[in-house]
Amino acid sequence: MDLLKNFFKGDKAIWIIYLFLCLISIVEVFSASSTLTYKSGDHWGPITNHLTLLMVGTIAVWIVHNIPCRWFKTFIALLPISWALLIAVFVIGALTNGAKRWIDLGFIQFQPSEVAKMATIITVAFILSRMQEENGANKKAFKYICGITVTTCGLIVTENLSTAVLLAGSVFLLMFVGRVPFKQLGLLAGIGFACIIIGIGTIKYIPGEVWDKIGLHRMVTWQSRLNNHFDESEIPAAKFDIDNDAQIAHANIAIASSHILGKGPGNSVQRDFLSQAFSDFIYAIIIEELGLVGGAFVAILYILLLMRIAKIARNCDKSYYIFLVTGIGILLVLQATFNMLVAVGIMPVTGQPLPLISKGGTSTLVNCVYIGMILSISRYVNDLKRQQAKELLAQQTEQSQEIAPENNIIPQEKSV
C-alpha cells in the first residue's frame, strides 16, 4: 500500500479518472480500428501501437508529476520554439488528410500545434499571475495575452481552424478567471463574435475555386462542413461527399441504434463505415457499444476532472499554479466538449480528438503531460495542507503549554 502511495502521488481522484479514460481508450480504440486493421492486414498492429503510446504517456505522467511545479515556468521557452516549428510546417510539413499539420521525423509524425497550445496556456497563466493587482489583472496583461494568442492562432488557423478556435476560447475563459477587466473582455468578445460572423459568411459564400487559387485549400473543407451542418435539405447523389457526409450519417446511425446499454464492447457496426472511428468520431462508437449509459459515464469523467481541478485551484495559495491548472482543465474539457458535440451532430465536424481516449500521437502525449502537471500541482497543495496542519498543531500545543502551568499552581495555606 505504501508503495502504491509513493508511486501514485498527488490527487488520487485525478489518477482514477486518468486510468478510467485510458481503459476506455484501450477497449474502444481496439474496437474502432477495424479500418486500420483491414488496410494494414495486421490484426494487432493498431492496438499495439496505441498501447505503446499510452504506456509512454503514463511514464510521462509519472515523470512530470514528480517535477516540482515551480519548474513549469521554464516551459515558457517552448513558446518561441513552437512558433518556429509552426512556421516550419508550412515549408516541410507532411500532408495528411488534406492538411499540413505534422512534421515527419521518420519514426514519428510530430504535431507542433499541440506544443504551441501548451506553451500558450503556460505563458498566459504566468502573465496573469505576474500582473495581478488588488482589483484584478493589470490592463497591460490583456495586450500581452492577446498578442501571444493571436500569434499562435494565426500560425495554426490556416491548416487547423478548430484548434485555433479551441485555444482562443480557452484563453478567453482563463482571462475571465484571471480577473481581466470586464470592459476589455467585452470588447474582445464583440470582436470575436464579429470575426465569427464575417468568417462564416466569407467561407460559406466565396466559391471554392477562389480559395484554391490563393492557396487556402482548407477553406474548401470548412465550406463543405459548414454547408453540410446548416443545410437540412436532402443531399443529391451527385453532390454527396463521402468523406464528410457519410461520416456524419454513420455517426448518427451509431448513436440512434445504441439504446440504453448499447451493443456491447466490440460489437459496433458503424466502425466499419467511419474512416475516423478511432479518432474524431470515437464518442459515437462509445455510445453505440456502451449505450447512453456509457456515453454519459465518459462525459461525467470529464466533468469530475474539471471539478477536481477546481478544488485543487481553490486550495492553492499561489496565483500562477491556480491559473495554470485552471487553464489546463479548461483546455481539456473544452476539447472533449467539441468532440462530443460533433459526434452527436450539434457542431460541424472539427477534427478534434477526444482527450486521452482517441487514438493519437502528439496529442495523446501532450495530454498526458497535462495530467502530470495537474498532479504535480495537487502534490504541492497536499504538502501545503500538511504544512498548515503541522503549524496549527504546533500552535495549539504551544497554547496548551502556556495554560498548563497556571492550572498547576497550588494555593498556599494561610498561616495561623
C-alpha positions as CSV (number, residue, x, y, z in Angstrom):
1,M,0.0,0.0,0.0
2,D,2.8,2.4,0.9
3,L,4.5,1.5,-2.5
4,L,1.3,2.5,-4.3
5,K,1.1,5.8,-2.4
6,N,4.6,6.6,-3.3
7,F,4.0,5.8,-6.9
8,F,0.6,7.5,-7.3
9,K,1.4,10.8,-5.7
10,G,-0.9,13.8,-5.8
11,D,-4.7,13.8,-6.1
12,K,-5.9,10.2,-6.2
13,A,-9.2,11.1,-7.9
14,I,-7.2,12.5,-10.8
15,W,-5.3,9.3,-11.1
16,I,-8.5,7.3,-11.0
17,I,-10.1,9.4,-13.8
18,Y,-7.0,9.2,-15.9
19,L,-6.9,5.4,-15.6
20,F,-10.6,5.1,-16.4
21,L,-10.1,7.2,-19.5
22,C,-7.1,5.0,-20.6
23,L,-9.1,1.8,-20.0
24,I,-12.0,3.1,-22.1
25,S,-9.5,4.2,-24.8
26,I,-7.9,0.7,-25.0
27,V,-11.2,-1.0,-25.4
28,E,-12.8,1.4,-27.8
29,V,-9.7,2.1,-30.0
30,F,-9.2,-1.6,-30.4
31,S,-12.8,-2.0,-31.5
32,A,-12.8,1.1,-33.7
33,S,-9.6,0.3,-35.5
34,S,-11.1,-2.2,-37.9
35,T,-10.4,0.1,-40.9
36,L,-6.8,0.3,-39.9
37,T,-6.6,-3.4,-39.4
38,Y,-8.1,-4.0,-42.9
39,K,-5.7,-1.6,-44.6
40,S,-2.6,-2.9,-42.8
41,G,-3.5,-6.6,-42.7
42,D,-2.2,-6.7,-39.2
43,H,-4.9,-7.5,-36.6
44,W,-2.8,-6.5,-33.6
45,G,-0.7,-3.7,-35.1
46,P,-3.0,-0.7,-34.5
47,I,-3.9,-1.5,-30.9
48,T,-0.2,-2.5,-30.1
49,N,0.9,0.9,-31.3
50,H,-1.8,2.6,-29.2
51,L,-0.9,0.6,-26.1
52,T,2.7,1.5,-26.5
53,L,1.8,5.2,-26.8
54,L,-0.4,5.0,-23.7
55,M,2.4,3.3,-21.8
56,V,4.9,6.1,-22.9
57,G,2.2,8.6,-21.9
58,T,1.8,7.1,-18.5
59,I,5.5,7.2,-18.0
60,A,5.3,10.9,-19.0
61,V,2.6,11.4,-16.4
62,W,4.7,9.8,-13.7
63,I,7.8,11.8,-14.6
64,V,6.0,15.2,-14.9
65,H,4.0,14.7,-11.7
66,N,7.3,14.2,-9.8
67,I,8.7,17.5,-11.1
68,P,8.2,20.4,-8.7
69,C,5.6,22.7,-10.2
70,R,7.8,25.8,-9.7
71,W,9.8,24.4,-12.7
72,F,6.9,24.7,-15.1
73,K,7.7,28.3,-15.6
74,T,10.7,27.2,-17.6
75,F,8.3,25.6,-20.2
76,I,7.6,29.2,-21.4
77,A,10.7,28.7,-23.5
78,L,8.6,26.3,-25.6
79,L,6.5,29.2,-27.0
80,P,9.1,30.7,-29.4
81,I,10.3,27.1,-30.3
82,S,6.7,26.1,-31.1
83,W,6.3,29.2,-33.3
84,A,9.4,28.3,-35.2
85,L,8.1,24.8,-35.7
86,L,4.7,26.0,-36.8
87,I,6.4,28.1,-39.5
88,A,8.5,25.1,-40.5
89,V,5.2,23.1,-41.0
90,F,4.4,25.4,-44.0
91,V,7.7,24.5,-45.6
92,I,8.5,20.9,-44.7
93,G,5.1,19.8,-43.2
94,A,3.7,16.3,-44.2
95,L,0.3,16.4,-45.9
96,T,-2.1,14.1,-44.2
97,N,-5.9,14.0,-44.8
98,G,-5.6,17.2,-46.9
99,A,-3.9,19.3,-44.2
100,K,-0.3,20.2,-43.3
101,R,-0.2,19.8,-39.6
102,W,2.7,17.4,-39.0
103,I,6.5,17.3,-39.3
104,D,7.6,13.9,-40.3
105,L,10.6,12.8,-38.3
106,G,10.8,9.4,-40.0
107,F,9.9,7.2,-36.9
108,I,7.0,9.5,-35.8
109,Q,4.9,12.4,-37.1
110,F,5.1,15.4,-34.8
111,Q,2.3,18.0,-34.5
112,P,3.7,21.4,-33.4
113,S,0.3,22.9,-32.7
114,E,-0.1,20.7,-29.6
115,V,3.1,22.0,-28.1
116,A,2.0,25.6,-29.1
117,K,-1.3,25.2,-27.2
118,M,0.5,24.0,-24.1
119,A,3.2,26.7,-24.3
120,T,0.5,29.4,-24.8
121,I,-1.5,28.3,-21.8
122,I,1.6,28.2,-19.6
123,T,2.7,31.7,-20.7
124,V,-0.8,33.2,-20.3
125,A,-1.0,31.8,-16.8
126,F,2.4,33.3,-16.0
127,I,1.4,36.8,-17.3
128,L,-1.9,36.7,-15.3
129,S,-0.1,35.8,-12.1
130,R,2.7,38.4,-12.5
131,M,0.3,41.2,-13.4
132,Q,-2.3,40.7,-10.7
133,E,-3.3,43.7,-8.7
134,E,-5.8,44.3,-5.8
135,N,-8.7,44.9,-8.2
136,G,-7.7,42.3,-10.8
137,A,-5.2,41.9,-13.6
138,N,-3.3,44.9,-14.9
139,K,-4.8,46.3,-18.1
140,K,-1.4,45.7,-19.9
141,A,-1.8,42.0,-19.3
142,F,-4.7,42.0,-21.8
143,K,-2.4,43.4,-24.5
144,Y,0.4,40.9,-23.9
145,I,-2.0,37.9,-23.8
146,C,-3.8,39.0,-27.0
147,G,-0.5,39.4,-28.8
148,I,0.7,36.0,-27.8
149,T,-2.6,34.3,-28.6
150,V,-3.1,36.0,-31.9
151,T,0.4,35.0,-33.0
152,T,-0.1,31.3,-32.0
153,C,-3.6,31.1,-33.5
154,G,-2.5,32.9,-36.7
155,L,0.2,30.3,-37.3
156,I,-2.3,27.5,-36.7
157,V,-5.5,28.7,-38.3
158,T,-4.8,28.2,-42.0
159,E,-4.4,24.4,-41.5
160,N,-6.3,23.8,-38.3
161,L,-9.2,26.2,-37.7
162,S,-10.8,24.2,-34.9
163,T,-7.5,24.1,-32.9
164,A,-7.2,27.9,-33.2
165,V,-10.8,28.4,-32.1
166,L,-10.3,26.0,-29.2
167,L,-7.1,27.8,-28.0
168,A,-8.7,31.2,-28.3
169,G,-11.8,30.1,-26.4
170,S,-9.7,28.6,-23.6
171,V,-7.5,31.7,-23.3
172,F,-10.6,33.9,-23.1
173,L,-12.1,31.8,-20.3
174,L,-8.7,31.8,-18.5
175,M,-8.6,35.6,-18.7
176,F,-12.1,35.7,-17.2
177,V,-10.8,33.6,-14.3
178,G,-7.7,35.8,-14.1
179,R,-9.9,38.8,-13.4
180,V,-9.0,40.7,-16.6
181,P,-11.3,43.8,-16.7
182,F,-14.8,43.1,-18.0
183,K,-14.5,46.1,-20.3
184,Q,-11.6,44.5,-22.1
185,L,-13.2,41.1,-22.2
186,G,-16.4,42.6,-23.5
187,L,-14.5,44.3,-26.3
188,L,-12.7,41.1,-27.1
189,A,-16.0,39.1,-27.1
190,G,-17.5,41.6,-29.5
191,I,-14.6,41.5,-31.9
192,G,-14.6,37.7,-31.7
193,F,-18.3,37.4,-32.4
194,A,-17.9,39.8,-35.4
195,C,-15.0,37.7,-36.7
196,I,-17.0,34.5,-36.5
197,I,-20.0,36.0,-38.4
198,I,-17.7,37.5,-41.1
199,G,-15.6,34.4,-41.2
200,I,-18.7,32.1,-41.7
201,G,-20.1,34.4,-44.3
202,T,-16.8,34.6,-46.2
203,I,-16.1,30.8,-46.1
204,K,-19.7,29.9,-47.0
205,Y,-20.3,32.2,-49.9
206,I,-17.0,32.6,-51.7
207,P,-16.6,29.8,-54.3
208,G,-14.1,27.1,-53.6
209,E,-12.2,27.7,-56.8
210,V,-11.1,31.1,-55.4
211,W,-9.7,29.6,-52.2
212,D,-7.7,27.0,-54.3
213,K,-6.2,29.8,-56.4
214,I,-4.9,31.8,-53.5
215,G,-3.5,28.7,-51.7
216,L,-6.1,28.4,-48.9
217,H,-7.3,24.9,-49.8
218,R,-8.5,24.2,-46.3
219,M,-11.2,26.8,-46.8
220,V,-12.9,24.4,-49.2
221,T,-13.1,21.8,-46.5
222,W,-14.5,24.3,-44.0
223,Q,-17.0,25.4,-46.6
224,S,-18.2,21.9,-47.1
225,R,-18.5,21.2,-43.4
226,L,-20.5,24.4,-42.7
227,N,-22.8,23.8,-45.7
228,N,-23.4,20.2,-44.6
229,H,-24.2,21.3,-41.0
230,F,-26.6,24.1,-41.7
231,D,-28.3,22.7,-44.8
232,E,-31.1,20.4,-43.8
233,S,-32.3,19.6,-47.3
234,E,-31.7,16.2,-48.8
235,I,-28.3,16.0,-50.5
236,P,-28.4,14.9,-54.2
237,A,-26.3,11.8,-55.0
238,A,-24.1,13.8,-57.4
239,K,-23.1,16.2,-54.6
240,F,-22.7,13.6,-51.8
241,D,-19.3,14.0,-50.2
242,I,-18.2,10.5,-49.0
243,D,-15.5,11.8,-46.6
244,N,-17.8,14.3,-44.8
245,D,-21.4,13.4,-45.4
246,A,-21.1,9.7,-44.9
247,Q,-19.1,10.1,-41.7
248,I,-21.8,12.3,-40.2
249,A,-24.6,10.0,-41.3
250,H,-22.9,6.9,-39.9
251,A,-22.2,8.7,-36.6
252,N,-25.9,9.5,-36.3
253,I,-26.8,5.9,-37.1
254,A,-24.4,4.6,-34.5
255,I,-26.0,6.8,-31.8
256,A,-29.5,6.1,-32.9
257,S,-29.0,2.4,-32.8
258,S,-27.3,2.3,-29.4
259,H,-30.3,2.4,-26.9
260,I,-29.6,2.5,-23.2
261,L,-26.9,-0.2,-22.7
262,G,-25.5,-0.4,-26.3
263,K,-24.5,-3.3,-28.3
264,G,-21.5,-4.3,-26.1
265,P,-17.8,-3.7,-26.5
266,G,-16.5,-4.8,-29.9
267,N,-19.9,-5.1,-31.5
268,S,-20.1,-1.8,-33.3
269,V,-21.4,-1.9,-36.9
270,Q,-20.7,1.7,-37.9
271,R,-17.0,1.5,-37.1
272,D,-16.5,-0.2,-40.5
273,F,-18.0,2.8,-42.3
274,L,-16.4,5.6,-40.3
275,S,-12.8,6.3,-41.5
276,Q,-12.1,8.3,-38.3
277,A,-14.0,6.0,-35.9
278,F,-10.9,5.7,-33.7
279,S,-10.3,9.5,-33.5
280,D,-12.8,12.2,-34.4
281,F,-15.9,10.0,-34.1
282,I,-14.9,7.7,-31.3
283,Y,-17.6,9.1,-29.0
284,A,-20.2,7.9,-31.4
285,I,-18.7,4.4,-31.3
286,I,-18.6,4.6,-27.4
287,I,-22.3,5.4,-27.4
288,E,-23.1,2.6,-30.0
289,E,-21.2,0.0,-27.9
290,L,-21.8,1.1,-24.4
291,G,-25.1,2.9,-24.9
292,L,-26.3,6.1,-23.4
293,V,-25.1,5.0,-20.0
294,G,-21.5,4.6,-21.4
295,G,-21.7,8.0,-23.2
296,A,-22.9,9.7,-20.0
297,F,-20.2,8.0,-18.0
298,V,-17.5,9.4,-20.2
299,A,-19.0,12.9,-20.1
300,I,-19.2,12.6,-16.3
301,L,-15.5,11.7,-16.1
302,Y,-14.6,15.0,-17.8
303,I,-16.9,16.9,-15.5
304,L,-15.3,15.2,-12.5
305,L,-11.9,16.1,-13.8
306,L,-12.9,19.7,-14.1
307,M,-14.4,19.7,-10.6
308,R,-11.2,18.1,-9.0
309,I,-9.1,20.7,-10.8
310,A,-11.3,23.5,-9.4
311,K,-10.8,22.0,-5.9
312,I,-7.1,22.0,-6.4
313,A,-7.1,25.6,-7.6
314,R,-9.3,26.6,-4.7
315,N,-6.9,25.2,-2.1
316,C,-3.8,26.6,-3.7
317,D,-2.0,29.7,-2.4
318,K,0.0,30.7,-5.5
319,S,-1.8,32.5,-8.3
320,Y,0.5,31.0,-11.0
321,Y,-0.4,27.5,-10.1
322,I,-4.1,28.4,-9.8
323,F,-4.2,29.9,-13.4
324,L,-2.0,27.1,-14.8
325,V,-4.1,24.2,-13.5
326,T,-7.3,26.1,-14.4
327,G,-6.1,26.8,-17.9
328,I,-5.2,23.1,-18.5
329,G,-8.6,22.0,-17.2
330,I,-10.5,24.4,-19.4
331,L,-8.5,23.3,-22.5
332,L,-9.0,19.6,-21.9
333,V,-12.7,19.8,-21.1
334,L,-13.5,22.3,-23.9
335,Q,-11.8,20.0,-26.4
336,A,-13.8,17.0,-25.1
337,T,-16.9,19.1,-25.4
338,F,-16.1,19.9,-29.1
339,N,-15.6,16.2,-29.9
340,M,-18.8,15.1,-28.2
341,L,-20.9,17.9,-29.8
342,V,-19.6,16.9,-33.3
343,A,-20.3,13.2,-32.6
344,V,-24.0,13.9,-31.7
345,G,-24.4,16.4,-34.6
346,I,-24.7,19.7,-32.8
347,M,-21.5,21.1,-34.2
348,P,-19.9,20.9,-37.6
349,V,-17.0,18.5,-38.0
350,T,-13.9,19.9,-36.3
351,G,-11.4,17.1,-36.3
352,Q,-10.7,17.5,-32.6
353,P,-9.9,14.1,-30.9
354,L,-11.4,13.1,-27.5
355,P,-8.6,13.8,-25.0
356,L,-6.9,10.6,-23.6
357,I,-9.4,8.3,-25.4
358,S,-9.0,8.9,-29.2
359,K,-6.1,7.3,-31.0
360,G,-3.4,9.9,-31.5
361,G,0.3,10.6,-31.3
362,T,1.5,14.0,-30.2
363,S,-2.0,14.9,-28.8
364,T,-2.0,11.9,-26.5
365,L,1.5,12.5,-25.2
366,V,0.8,16.2,-24.6
367,N,-2.5,15.4,-22.8
368,C,-0.6,13.0,-20.6
369,V,1.9,15.9,-19.8
370,Y,-1.2,18.0,-18.8
371,I,-2.3,15.3,-16.4
372,G,1.2,15.1,-14.9
373,M,1.2,18.9,-14.4
374,I,-2.2,18.8,-12.7
375,L,-0.9,16.0,-10.4
376,S,2.3,18.0,-9.6
377,I,0.3,21.0,-8.5
378,S,-2.0,18.7,-6.5
379,R,1.1,17.4,-4.7
380,Y,2.1,21.0,-3.9
381,V,-1.4,21.5,-2.5
382,N,-1.2,18.3,-0.4
383,D,2.2,19.4,1.0
384,L,0.7,22.8,1.8
385,K,-2.2,21.3,3.7
386,R,0.2,19.1,5.7
387,Q,2.4,22.1,6.5
388,Q,-0.6,24.1,7.6
389,A,-1.8,21.2,9.8
390,K,1.6,21.0,11.4
391,E,1.7,24.7,12.1
392,L,-1.8,24.6,13.6
393,L,-0.9,21.6,15.8
394,A,2.3,23.4,17.0
395,Q,0.3,26.5,17.8
396,Q,-2.3,24.5,19.7
397,T,0.5,22.7,21.6
398,E,2.2,25.9,22.5
399,Q,-1.0,27.4,23.8
400,S,-1.8,24.4,25.9
401,Q,1.7,24.5,27.4
402,E,1.1,28.2,28.4
403,I,-2.2,27.4,30.1
404,A,-1.0,24.2,31.9
405,P,1.4,25.9,34.4
406,E,-1.4,28.3,35.5
407,N,-3.7,25.3,36.3
408,N,-0.9,23.5,38.3
409,I,-0.4,26.4,40.8
410,I,-1.4,25.1,44.3
411,P,-2.6,27.9,46.6
412,Q,-0.5,28.2,49.9
413,E,-2.4,27.8,53.2
414,K,-2.8,30.9,55.2
415,S,-0.6,30.9,58.4
416,V,-2.4,30.9,61.7
